[in-house]
Amino acid sequence: LLPVGGTYTMTAEEAAQAANRIKPKVAVPMHYGTIVGSIEDAHRFRDLCQVEVSILPQER
């Protein structure tokens, strides 16, 4: 689980860099769109990752 969204968490670029370094089997972005950011941050994260990414639906 990687916090994505910027300001209070990593940017999509920073989170992707972290995921690419630790090489998990699956990376899951979280916290995007809760205070700042949006689903677009999760998509950008996925596009930058060299590992499998699972974007889970947000609960509201």
PDB file of N, H, CA, C and O in Angstrom:
ATOM      1  N   LEU A   1       0.859  -1.178   0.000  1.00  0.00           N
ATOM      2  CA  LEU A   1       0.000   0.000   0.000  1.00  0.00           C
ATOM      3  C   LEU A   1       0.897   1.230   0.000  1.00  0.00           C
ATOM      4  O   LEU A   1       1.785   1.365   0.841  1.00  0.00           O
ATOM      5  N   LEU A   2       0.656   2.119  -0.948  1.00  0.00           N
ATOM      6  H   LEU A   2      -0.066   2.010  -1.632  1.00  0.00           H
ATOM      7  CA  LEU A   2       1.461   3.338  -1.050  1.00  0.00           C
ATOM      8  C   LEU A   2       0.558   4.559  -1.076  1.00  0.00           C
ATOM      9  O   LEU A   2      -0.350   4.638  -1.904  1.00  0.00           O
ATOM     10  N   PRO A   3       0.795   5.523  -0.171  1.00  0.00           N
ATOM     11  CA  PRO A   3      -0.005   6.742  -0.160  1.00  0.00           C
ATOM     12  C   PRO A   3       0.352   7.626  -1.353  1.00  0.00           C
ATOM     13  O   PRO A   3       1.519   7.963  -1.554  1.00  0.00           O
ATOM     14  N   VAL A   4      -0.647   7.996  -2.134  1.00  0.00           N
ATOM     15  H   VAL A   4      -1.594   7.722  -1.970  1.00  0.00           H
ATOM     16  CA  VAL A   4      -0.449   8.755  -3.375  1.00  0.00           C
ATOM     17  C   VAL A   4      -1.378   9.960  -3.363  1.00  0.00           C
ATOM     18  O   VAL A   4      -2.505   9.862  -2.878  1.00  0.00           O
ATOM     19  N   GLY A   5      -0.935  11.074  -3.876  1.00  0.00           N
ATOM     20  H   GLY A   5      -0.019  11.153  -4.270  1.00  0.00           H
ATOM     21  CA  GLY A   5      -1.819  12.223  -4.007  1.00  0.00           C
ATOM     22  C   GLY A   5      -1.140  13.557  -3.804  1.00  0.00           C
ATOM     23  O   GLY A   5      -1.707  14.601  -4.127  1.00  0.00           O
ATOM     24  N   GLY A   6       0.081  13.533  -3.267  1.00  0.00           N
ATOM     25  H   GLY A   6       0.541  12.685  -3.005  1.00  0.00           H
ATOM     26  CA  GLY A   6       0.804  14.782  -3.065  1.00  0.00           C
ATOM     27  C   GLY A   6       0.366  15.504  -1.809  1.00  0.00           C
ATOM     28  O   GLY A   6      -0.520  15.027  -1.101  1.00  0.00           O
ATOM     29  N   THR A   7       0.960  16.630  -1.524  1.00  0.00           N
ATOM     30  H   THR A   7       1.680  17.018  -2.099  1.00  0.00           H
ATOM     31  CA  THR A   7       0.744  17.486  -0.362  1.00  0.00           C
ATOM     32  C   THR A   7       1.019  16.740   0.947  1.00  0.00           C
ATOM     33  O   THR A   7       2.069  16.959   1.551  1.00  0.00           O
ATOM     34  N   TYR A   8       0.122  15.874   1.402  1.00  0.00           N
ATOM     35  H   TYR A   8      -0.731  15.697   0.911  1.00  0.00           H
ATOM     36  CA  TYR A   8       0.307  15.150   2.661  1.00  0.00           C
ATOM     37  C   TYR A   8       0.866  13.750   2.441  1.00  0.00           C
ATOM     38  O   TYR A   8       1.213  13.065   3.403  1.00  0.00           O
ATOM     39  N   THR A   9       0.955  13.326   1.207  1.00  0.00           N
ATOM     40  H   THR A   9       0.673  13.883   0.425  1.00  0.00           H
ATOM     41  CA  THR A   9       1.452  11.997   0.853  1.00  0.00           C
ATOM     42  C   THR A   9       2.450  12.140  -0.292  1.00  0.00           C
ATOM     43  O   THR A   9       2.744  13.252  -0.729  1.00  0.00           O
ATOM     44  N   MET A  10       2.963  11.027  -0.771  1.00  0.00           N
ATOM     45  H   MET A  10       2.724  10.123  -0.416  1.00  0.00           H
ATOM     46  CA  MET A  10       3.872  11.063  -1.914  1.00  0.00           C
ATOM     47  C   MET A  10       3.112  11.450  -3.178  1.00  0.00           C
ATOM     48  O   MET A  10       1.919  11.179  -3.310  1.00  0.00           O
ATOM     49  N   THR A  11       3.815  12.081  -4.093  1.00  0.00           N
ATOM     50  H   THR A  11       4.784  12.301  -3.986  1.00  0.00           H
ATOM     51  CA  THR A  11       3.225  12.311  -5.413  1.00  0.00           C
ATOM     52  C   THR A  11       3.178  10.972  -6.140  1.00  0.00           C
ATOM     53  O   THR A  11       3.791  10.002  -5.693  1.00  0.00           O
ATOM     54  N   ALA A  12       2.462  10.912  -7.243  1.00  0.00           N
ATOM     55  H   ALA A  12       1.964  11.699  -7.605  1.00  0.00           H
ATOM     56  CA  ALA A  12       2.412   9.683  -8.041  1.00  0.00           C
ATOM     57  C   ALA A  12       3.819   9.271  -8.465  1.00  0.00           C
ATOM     58  O   ALA A  12       4.151   8.085  -8.460  1.00  0.00           O
ATOM     59  N   GLU A  13       4.637  10.244  -8.827  1.00  0.00           N
ATOM     60  H   GLU A  13       4.367  11.207  -8.831  1.00  0.00           H
ATOM     61  CA  GLU A  13       6.005   9.960  -9.258  1.00  0.00           C
ATOM     62  C   GLU A  13       6.852   9.401  -8.117  1.00  0.00           C
ATOM     63  O   GLU A  13       7.598   8.441  -8.309  1.00  0.00           O
ATOM     64  N   GLU A  14       6.741   9.997  -6.931  1.00  0.00           N
ATOM     65  H   GLU A  14       6.135  10.778  -6.775  1.00  0.00           H
ATOM     66  CA  GLU A  14       7.504   9.521  -5.772  1.00  0.00           C
ATOM     67  C   GLU A  14       7.058   8.122  -5.359  1.00  0.00           C
ATOM     68  O   GLU A  14       7.891   7.273  -5.044  1.00  0.00           O
ATOM     69  N   ALA A  15       5.758   7.881  -5.358  1.00  0.00           N
ATOM     70  H   ALA A  15       5.081   8.571  -5.614  1.00  0.00           H
ATOM     71  CA  ALA A  15       5.235   6.568  -4.975  1.00  0.00           C
ATOM     72  C   ALA A  15       5.649   5.502  -5.986  1.00  0.00           C
ATOM     73  O   ALA A  15       5.992   4.385  -5.599  1.00  0.00           O
ATOM     74  N   ALA A  16       5.620   5.835  -7.272  1.00  0.00           N
ATOM     75  H   ALA A  16       5.342   6.743  -7.586  1.00  0.00           H
ATOM     76  CA  ALA A  16       6.045   4.878  -8.298  1.00  0.00           C
ATOM     77  C   ALA A  16       7.527   4.559  -8.144  1.00  0.00           C
ATOM     78  O   ALA A  16       7.938   3.410  -8.302  1.00  0.00           O
ATOM     79  N   GLN A  17       8.322   5.571  -7.836  1.00  0.00           N
ATOM     80  H   GLN A  17       7.988   6.504  -7.707  1.00  0.00           H
ATOM     81  CA  GLN A  17       9.750   5.351  -7.623  1.00  0.00           C
ATOM     82  C   GLN A  17       9.963   4.399  -6.439  1.00  0.00           C
ATOM     83  O   GLN A  17      10.803   3.501  -6.509  1.00  0.00           O
ATOM     84  N   ALA A  18       9.215   4.591  -5.371  1.00  0.00           N
ATOM     85  H   ALA A  18       8.533   5.320  -5.315  1.00  0.00           H
ATOM     86  CA  ALA A  18       9.316   3.704  -4.206  1.00  0.00           C
ATOM     87  C   ALA A  18       8.902   2.282  -4.573  1.00  0.00           C
ATOM     88  O   ALA A  18       9.588   1.325  -4.215  1.00  0.00           O
ATOM     89  N   ALA A  19       7.789   2.139  -5.283  1.00  0.00           N
ATOM     90  H   ALA A  19       7.232   2.917  -5.574  1.00  0.00           H
ATOM     91  CA  ALA A  19       7.315   0.812  -5.682  1.00  0.00           C
ATOM     92  C   ALA A  19       8.338   0.122  -6.583  1.00  0.00           C
ATOM     93  O   ALA A  19       8.600  -1.072  -6.434  1.00  0.00           O
ATOM     94  N   ASN A  20       8.905   0.867  -7.503  1.00  0.00           N
ATOM     95  H   ASN A  20       8.693   1.837  -7.624  1.00  0.00           H
ATOM     96  CA  ASN A  20       9.890   0.283  -8.413  1.00  0.00           C
ATOM     97  C   ASN A  20      11.155  -0.140  -7.677  1.00  0.00           C
ATOM     98  O   ASN A  20      11.847  -1.057  -8.119  1.00  0.00           O
ATOM     99  N   ARG A  21      11.465   0.511  -6.570  1.00  0.00           N
ATOM    100  H   ARG A  21      10.903   1.256  -6.211  1.00  0.00           H
ATOM    101  CA  ARG A  21      12.641   0.127  -5.774  1.00  0.00           C
ATOM    102  C   ARG A  21      12.382  -1.113  -4.930  1.00  0.00           C
ATOM    103  O   ARG A  21      13.229  -2.003  -4.852  1.00  0.00           O
ATOM    104  N   ILE A  22      11.205  -1.175  -4.293  1.00  0.00           N
ATOM    105  H   ILE A  22      10.516  -0.452  -4.356  1.00  0.00           H
ATOM    106  CA  ILE A  22      10.941  -2.311  -3.396  1.00  0.00           C
ATOM    107  C   ILE A  22      10.390  -3.530  -4.130  1.00  0.00           C
ATOM    108  O   ILE A  22      10.408  -4.637  -3.593  1.00  0.00           O
ATOM    109  N   LYS A  23       9.904  -3.336  -5.344  1.00  0.00           N
ATOM    110  H   LYS A  23       9.889  -2.437  -5.781  1.00  0.00           H
ATOM    111  CA  LYS A  23       9.438  -4.420  -6.219  1.00  0.00           C
ATOM    112  C   LYS A  23       8.435  -5.378  -5.554  1.00  0.00           C
ATOM    113  O   LYS A  23       8.700  -6.576  -5.462  1.00  0.00           O
ATOM    114  N   PRO A  24       7.305  -4.868  -5.099  1.00  0.00           N
ATOM    115  CA  PRO A  24       6.287  -5.763  -4.538  1.00  0.00           C
ATOM    116  C   PRO A  24       5.631  -6.572  -5.653  1.00  0.00           C
ATOM    117  O   PRO A  24       5.738  -6.221  -6.827  1.00  0.00           O
ATOM    118  N   LYS A  25       4.954  -7.655  -5.281  1.00  0.00           N
ATOM    119  H   LYS A  25       4.867  -7.940  -4.327  1.00  0.00           H
ATOM    120  CA  LYS A  25       4.196  -8.407  -6.292  1.00  0.00           C
ATOM    121  C   LYS A  25       3.065  -7.553  -6.836  1.00  0.00           C
ATOM    122  O   LYS A  25       2.790  -7.570  -8.035  1.00  0.00           O
ATOM    123  N   VAL A  26       2.407  -6.803  -5.954  1.00  0.00           N
ATOM    124  H   VAL A  26       2.631  -6.789  -4.979  1.00  0.00           H
ATOM    125  CA  VAL A  26       1.313  -5.905  -6.347  1.00  0.00           C
ATOM    126  C   VAL A  26       1.432  -4.627  -5.520  1.00  0.00           C
ATOM    127  O   VAL A  26       1.629  -4.683  -4.306  1.00  0.00           O
ATOM    128  N   ALA A  27       1.313  -3.491  -6.176  1.00  0.00           N
ATOM    129  H   ALA A  27       1.154  -3.446  -7.162  1.00  0.00           H
ATOM    130  CA  ALA A  27       1.306  -2.200  -5.485  1.00  0.00           C
ATOM    131  C   ALA A  27      -0.119  -1.653  -5.509  1.00  0.00           C
ATOM    132  O   ALA A  27      -0.795  -1.702  -6.537  1.00  0.00           O
ATOM    133  N   VAL A  28      -0.567  -1.137  -4.373  1.00  0.00           N
ATOM    134  H   VAL A  28      -0.018  -1.097  -3.538  1.00  0.00           H
ATOM    135  CA  VAL A  28      -1.928  -0.607  -4.265  1.00  0.00           C
ATOM    136  C   VAL A  28      -1.850   0.848  -3.790  1.00  0.00           C
ATOM    137  O   VAL A  28      -1.408   1.108  -2.671  1.00  0.00           O
ATOM    138  N   PRO A  29      -2.277   1.795  -4.631  1.00  0.00           N
ATOM    139  CA  PRO A  29      -2.279   3.190  -4.193  1.00  0.00           C
ATOM    140  C   PRO A  29      -3.419   3.443  -3.207  1.00  0.00           C
ATOM    141  O   PRO A  29      -4.488   2.843  -3.321  1.00  0.00           O
ATOM    142  N   MET A  30      -3.187   4.332  -2.237  1.00  0.00           N
ATOM    143  H   MET A  30      -2.319   4.819  -2.144  1.00  0.00           H
ATOM    144  CA  MET A  30      -4.234   4.669  -1.267  1.00  0.00           C
ATOM    145  C   MET A  30      -4.161   6.158  -0.946  1.00  0.00           C
ATOM    146  O   MET A  30      -3.172   6.819  -1.263  1.00  0.00           O
ATOM    147  N   HIS A  31      -5.183   6.670  -0.332  1.00  0.00           N
ATOM    148  H   HIS A  31      -5.987   6.133  -0.075  1.00  0.00           H
ATOM    149  CA  HIS A  31      -5.309   8.058   0.129  1.00  0.00           C
ATOM    150  C   HIS A  31      -5.516   9.093  -0.971  1.00  0.00           C
ATOM    151  O   HIS A  31      -5.733  10.264  -0.661  1.00  0.00           O
ATOM    152  N   TYR A  32      -5.458   8.706  -2.243  1.00  0.00           N
ATOM    153  H   TYR A  32      -5.282   7.754  -2.494  1.00  0.00           H
ATOM    154  CA  TYR A  32      -5.686   9.690  -3.302  1.00  0.00           C
ATOM    155  C   TYR A  32      -7.147  10.122  -3.254  1.00  0.00           C
ATOM    156  O   TYR A  32      -8.046   9.293  -3.117  1.00  0.00           O
ATOM    157  N   GLY A  33      -7.369  11.414  -3.367  1.00  0.00           N
ATOM    158  H   GLY A  33      -6.638  12.087  -3.478  1.00  0.00           H
ATOM    159  CA  GLY A  33      -8.734  11.933  -3.405  1.00  0.00           C
ATOM    160  C   GLY A  33      -9.434  12.027  -2.061  1.00  0.00           C
ATOM    161  O   GLY A  33     -10.598  12.424  -2.013  1.00  0.00           O
ATOM    162  N   THR A  34      -8.758  11.672  -0.949  1.00  0.00           N
ATOM    163  H   THR A  34      -7.812  11.349  -0.988  1.00  0.00           H
ATOM    164  CA  THR A  34      -9.430  11.764   0.346  1.00  0.00           C
ATOM    165  C   THR A  34      -9.450  13.201   0.852  1.00  0.00           C
ATOM    166  O   THR A  34     -10.471  13.672   1.352  1.00  0.00           O
ATOM    167  N   ILE A  35      -8.322  13.899   0.723  1.00  0.00           N
ATOM    168  H   ILE A  35      -7.492  13.516   0.317  1.00  0.00           H
ATOM    169  CA  ILE A  35      -8.258  15.314   1.092  1.00  0.00           C
ATOM    170  C   ILE A  35      -7.838  16.122  -0.133  1.00  0.00           C
ATOM    171  O   ILE A  35      -8.479  17.109  -0.495  1.00  0.00           O
ATOM    172  N   VAL A  36      -6.762  15.690  -0.756  1.00  0.00           N
ATOM    173  H   VAL A  36      -6.241  14.888  -0.462  1.00  0.00           H
ATOM    174  CA  VAL A  36      -6.290  16.307  -1.999  1.00  0.00           C
ATOM    175  C   VAL A  36      -6.046  15.200  -3.013  1.00  0.00           C
ATOM    176  O   VAL A  36      -6.046  14.019  -2.664  1.00  0.00           O
ATOM    177  N   GLY A  37      -5.839  15.579  -4.257  1.00  0.00           N
ATOM    178  H   GLY A  37      -5.838  16.538  -4.540  1.00  0.00           H
ATOM    179  CA  GLY A  37      -5.590  14.587  -5.290  1.00  0.00           C
ATOM    180  C   GLY A  37      -6.882  13.999  -5.824  1.00  0.00           C
ATOM    181  O   GLY A  37      -7.978  14.377  -5.408  1.00  0.00           O
ATOM    182  N   SER A  38      -6.731  13.059  -6.760  1.00  0.00           N
ATOM    183  H   SER A  38      -5.842  12.752  -7.098  1.00  0.00           H
ATOM    184  CA  SER A  38      -7.900  12.446  -7.394  1.00  0.00           C
ATOM    185  C   SER A  38      -7.532  11.066  -7.927  1.00  0.00           C
ATOM    186  O   SER A  38      -6.395  10.617  -7.786  1.00  0.00           O
ATOM    187  N   ILE A  39      -8.491  10.411  -8.530  1.00  0.00           N
ATOM    188  H   ILE A  39      -9.415  10.776  -8.644  1.00  0.00           H
ATOM    189  CA  ILE A  39      -8.262   9.108  -9.152  1.00  0.00           C
ATOM    190  C   ILE A  39      -7.176   9.211 -10.219  1.00  0.00           C
ATOM    191  O   ILE A  39      -6.486   8.232 -10.503  1.00  0.00           O
ATOM    192  N   GLU A  40      -7.026  10.382 -10.802  1.00  0.00           N
ATOM    193  H   GLU A  40      -7.586  11.178 -10.571  1.00  0.00           H
ATOM    194  CA  GLU A  40      -5.979  10.578 -11.816  1.00  0.00           C
ATOM    195  C   GLU A  40      -4.590  10.338 -11.229  1.00  0.00           C
ATOM    196  O   GLU A  40      -3.690   9.892 -11.941  1.00  0.00           O
ATOM    197  N   ASP A  41      -4.407  10.625  -9.948  1.00  0.00           N
ATOM    198  H   ASP A  41      -5.138  10.987  -9.370  1.00  0.00           H
ATOM    199  CA  ASP A  41      -3.123  10.352  -9.297  1.00  0.00           C
ATOM    200  C   ASP A  41      -2.857   8.848  -9.252  1.00  0.00           C
ATOM    201  O   ASP A  41      -1.727   8.412  -9.473  1.00  0.00           O
ATOM    202  N   ALA A  42      -3.876   8.066  -8.972  1.00  0.00           N
ATOM    203  H   ALA A  42      -4.794   8.420  -8.793  1.00  0.00           H
ATOM    204  CA  ALA A  42      -3.730   6.609  -8.951  1.00  0.00           C
ATOM    205  C   ALA A  42      -3.408   6.084 -10.347  1.00  0.00           C
ATOM    206  O   ALA A  42      -2.593   5.173 -10.495  1.00  0.00           O
ATOM    207  N   HIS A  43      -4.036   6.647 -11.358  1.00  0.00           N
ATOM    208  H   HIS A  43      -4.698   7.387 -11.237  1.00  0.00           H
ATOM    209  CA  HIS A  43      -3.782   6.217 -12.738  1.00  0.00           C
ATOM    210  C   HIS A  43      -2.366   6.597 -13.170  1.00  0.00           C
ATOM    211  O   HIS A  43      -1.687   5.822 -13.844  1.00  0.00           O
ATOM    212  N   ARG A  44      -1.930   7.781 -12.781  1.00  0.00           N
ATOM    213  H   ARG A  44      -2.482   8.410 -12.234  1.00  0.00           H
ATOM    214  CA  ARG A  44      -0.557   8.212 -13.105  1.00  0.00           C
ATOM    215  C   ARG A  44       0.439   7.294 -12.411  1.00  0.00           C
ATOM    216  O   ARG A  44       1.439   6.901 -13.013  1.00  0.00           O
ATOM    217  N   PHE A  45       0.183   6.948 -11.157  1.00  0.00           N
ATOM    218  H   PHE A  45      -0.628   7.267 -10.668  1.00  0.00           H
ATOM    219  CA  PHE A  45       1.022   6.010 -10.411  1.00  0.00           C
ATOM    220  C   PHE A  45       1.123   4.689 -11.166  1.00  0.00           C
ATOM    221  O   PHE A  45       2.219   4.162 -11.359  1.00  0.00           O
ATOM    222  N   ARG A  46      -0.017   4.157 -11.591  1.00  0.00           N
ATOM    223  H   ARG A  46      -0.907   4.584 -11.435  1.00  0.00           H
ATOM    224  CA  ARG A  46      -0.041   2.890 -12.331  1.00  0.00           C
ATOM    225  C   ARG A  46       0.795   2.986 -13.608  1.00  0.00           C
ATOM    226  O   ARG A  46       1.551   2.072 -13.937  1.00  0.00           O
ATOM    227  N   ASP A  47       0.648   4.098 -14.318  1.00  0.00           N
ATOM    228  H   ASP A  47       0.034   4.840 -14.051  1.00  0.00           H
ATOM    229  CA  ASP A  47       1.374   4.272 -15.576  1.00  0.00           C
ATOM    230  C   ASP A  47       2.889   4.328 -15.378  1.00  0.00           C
ATOM    231  O   ASP A  47       3.644   3.934 -16.267  1.00  0.00           O
ATOM    232  N   LEU A  48       3.331   4.811 -14.231  1.00  0.00           N
ATOM    233  H   LEU A  48       2.718   5.131 -13.509  1.00  0.00           H
ATOM    234  CA  LEU A  48       4.762   4.959 -13.959  1.00  0.00           C
ATOM    235  C   LEU A  48       5.394   3.723 -13.323  1.00  0.00           C
ATOM    236  O   LEU A  48       6.618   3.589 -13.308  1.00  0.00           O
ATOM    237  N   CYS A  49       4.568   2.824 -12.801  1.00  0.00           N
ATOM    238  H   CYS A  49       3.574   2.933 -12.813  1.00  0.00           H
ATOM    239  CA  CYS A  49       5.090   1.648 -12.107  1.00  0.00           C
ATOM    240  C   CYS A  49       5.564   0.582 -13.083  1.00  0.00           C
ATOM    241  O   CYS A  49       5.003   0.396 -14.163  1.00  0.00           O
ATOM    242  N   GLN A  50       6.610  -0.104 -12.666  1.00  0.00           N
ATOM    243  H   GLN A  50       7.066   0.048 -11.789  1.00  0.00           H
ATOM    244  CA  GLN A  50       7.128  -1.237 -13.425  1.00  0.00           C
ATOM    245  C   GLN A  50       6.693  -2.552 -12.783  1.00  0.00           C
ATOM    246  O   GLN A  50       7.193  -3.619 -13.138  1.00  0.00           O
ATOM    247  N   VAL A  51       5.766  -2.467 -11.843  1.00  0.00           N
ATOM    248  H   VAL A  51       5.360  -1.600 -11.554  1.00  0.00           H
ATOM    249  CA  VAL A  51       5.206  -3.642 -11.172  1.00  0.00           C
ATOM    250  C   VAL A  51       3.693  -3.619 -11.364  1.00  0.00           C
ATOM    251  O   VAL A  51       3.126  -2.608 -11.778  1.00  0.00           O
ATOM    252  N   GLU A  52       3.052  -4.733 -11.062  1.00  0.00           N
ATOM    253  H   GLU A  52       3.513  -5.554 -10.725  1.00  0.00           H
ATOM    254  CA  GLU A  52       1.590  -4.791 -11.170  1.00  0.00           C
ATOM    255  C   GLU A  52       0.957  -3.831 -10.164  1.00  0.00           C
ATOM    256  O   GLU A  52       1.391  -3.744  -9.015  1.00  0.00           O
ATOM    257  N   VAL A  53      -0.064  -3.117 -10.607  1.00  0.00           N
ATOM    258  H   VAL A  53      -0.416  -3.187 -11.541  1.00  0.00           H
ATOM    259  CA  VAL A  53      -0.777  -2.167  -9.750  1.00  0.00           C
ATOM    260  C   VAL A  53      -2.252  -2.537  -9.733  1.00  0.00           C
ATOM    261  O   VAL A  53      -2.845  -2.805 -10.777  1.00  0.00           O
ATOM    262  N   SER A  54      -2.834  -2.550  -8.552  1.00  0.00           N
ATOM    263  H   SER A  54      -2.352  -2.332  -7.704  1.00  0.00           H
ATOM    264  CA  SER A  54      -4.264  -2.797  -8.396  1.00  0.00           C
ATOM    265  C   SER A  54      -4.902  -1.551  -7.783  1.00  0.00           C
ATOM    266  O   SER A  54      -4.621  -1.198  -6.638  1.00  0.00           O
ATOM    267  N   ILE A  55      -5.761  -0.893  -8.555  1.00  0.00           N
ATOM    268  H   ILE A  55      -5.990  -1.180  -9.486  1.00  0.00           H
ATOM    269  CA  ILE A  55      -6.486   0.278  -8.057  1.00  0.00           C
ATOM    270  C   ILE A  55      -7.841  -0.210  -7.563  1.00  0.00           C
ATOM    271  O   ILE A  55      -8.688  -0.628  -8.353  1.00  0.00           O
ATOM    272  N   LEU A  56      -8.035  -0.153  -6.262  1.00  0.00           N
ATOM    273  H   LEU A  56      -7.347   0.186  -5.620  1.00  0.00           H
ATOM    274  CA  LEU A  56      -9.275  -0.632  -5.658  1.00  0.00           C
ATOM    275  C   LEU A  56     -10.322   0.478  -5.669  1.00  0.00           C
ATOM    276  O   LEU A  56      -9.970   1.655  -5.591  1.00  0.00           O
ATOM    277  N   PRO A  57     -11.607   0.120  -5.765  1.00  0.00           N
ATOM    278  CA  PRO A  57     -12.648   1.151  -5.721  1.00  0.00           C
ATOM    279  C   PRO A  57     -12.672   1.819  -4.353  1.00  0.00           C
ATOM    280  O   PRO A  57     -12.513   1.162  -3.324  1.00  0.00           O
ATOM    281  N   GLN A  58     -12.873   3.126  -4.355  1.00  0.00           N
ATOM    282  H   GLN A  58     -13.002   3.660  -5.191  1.00  0.00           H
ATOM    283  CA  GLN A  58     -12.933   3.868  -3.100  1.00  0.00           C
ATOM    284  C   GLN A  58     -14.305   3.713  -2.463  1.00  0.00           C
ATOM    285  O   GLN A  58     -15.330   3.698  -3.145  1.00  0.00           O
ATOM    286  N   GLU A  59     -14.300   3.599  -1.143  1.00  0.00           N
ATOM    287  H   GLU A  59     -13.467   3.611  -0.590  1.00  0.00           H
ATOM    288  CA  GLU A  59     -15.563   3.587  -0.405  1.00  0.00           C
ATOM    289  C   GLU A  59     -15.868   5.005   0.030  1.00  0.00           C
ATOM    290  O   GLU A  59     -14.963   5.743   0.418  1.00  0.00           O
ATOM    291  N   ARG A  60     -17.098   5.383  -0.028  1.00  0.00           N
ATOM    292  H   ARG A  60     -17.833   4.783  -0.344  1.00  0.00           H
ATOM    293  CA  ARG A  60     -17.503   6.733   0.404  1.00  0.00           C
ATOM    294  C   ARG A  60     -18.630   6.623   1.381  1.00  0.00           C
ATOM    295  O   ARG A  60     -19.123   7.638   1.871  1.00  0.00           O
TER     296      ARG A  60
END
